[in-house]
């Protein structure tokens, strides 16, 4: 079975051919399996965004290959076009891409470009809208009349309606309040569960990533510095800090508790997990 | 890539031309351009062309960049040259056929016009090569400030220019971002006829307009918060002061203009 996305010696330079030439990503070899939920973390300028822009052919590699479902996306024009539909990319602040007269038309923009039938388009739009929680009465409104959070949902629906095999989110929760953040994390998790598609999430928030990813890829200085399960990556707090990253706050709290001699596990990455452990600890004490 | 477009063509350097007061540079550029049009003979034109070349050499702007600024006018040059050769008559006839005559005067005029245009472009691009866009708008504001008498809001106009220049790179970045987002949704920007392509731009320009207005409101709000009320009573962080070199440059340029007038008087006019 081929991988959902595979990169082979992928390299991309910025300002190529000038004195300022720098490698934005340097010889990256990655395999992303079908159905996986992968988190990509890395400090600003580590090459995360450049990397994901290669996954659907928005950027052309200077050397190396990108294989989607085992096929080189730069093989010919048609393959490239199809790769855009196979790999959906939802950019940071996607609400700035809204342009149509109505929310419905905007969500239909992607499927329309796929040349689907009217009936199929309608089905997909309604499905995506329902999934992202865009209210039915909003579908005939102008997208510019929605609130910030609603716009974000509508824009995400616009990418989801293409029903891509791989869906990539670049900082999906940027600029949202804690409630919005949590809702969105749930939405992404549900999407994966229901559709079984591959999901890649790029984020600065260690908490968000820890709460949903099966596997984490850490980017540093244009290449992959580390990859592994949530446990494997966040157990290397020292290395992460050297790269300007961190472990989730809750993990740090537990590390401090351990330093004070309280017997708690070190591999706690989400608040829910931590809450459970602390509660049982308190109950255990009061029982004594 | 769209990002590679250079806006304003400032070339950083420390030459005398870079250090001249922008106001003086603006006025001198204007003076030299007028002088170019005063030229009537090859000798006077030669003097101003030589001045332009020497100035370009002093400016430490690489010859390659200077040539680049000449590239867009090649078509205009060829066009004017051809028209001049065909339509100007007089002197020795070099060639005559199909009702077209190429004469001595025609060729002379063509060469004269070409040198004139090239000199014009060199001098005006030297101004933009050695002055940052902000310095330039600042200078325009100062030079035009006497117009206040006619109730023209010079400061506001200059501020608008500065802001427009400031936001060009931001907008380019924004276009880039929106284009990528729409391409990711399968928007096809590269194929189809003119109408189809124009239609394909709608998903780019609407979000661009929306965000431009948002930016404009935010900026206006931020400026108001910092008590911006226009030009009245406003002081500056960077004061412009005329130095000795500015006056030397002025004298030099006036001398060149005078030289042109004198040479015009002594040599045969081409135009």
Interface residues (C-beta under 8 A of the other chain):
Chain A: X53 X56 X58 X81 X84 X85 X88 X89 X90 X91 X94 X96 X97 X98 X99 X109 X110 X113 X114 X144 X158 X159 X162
Chain B: X177 X178 X180 X181 X182 X183 X184 X185 X186 X187 X188 X202 X203 X206 X207 X210 X211
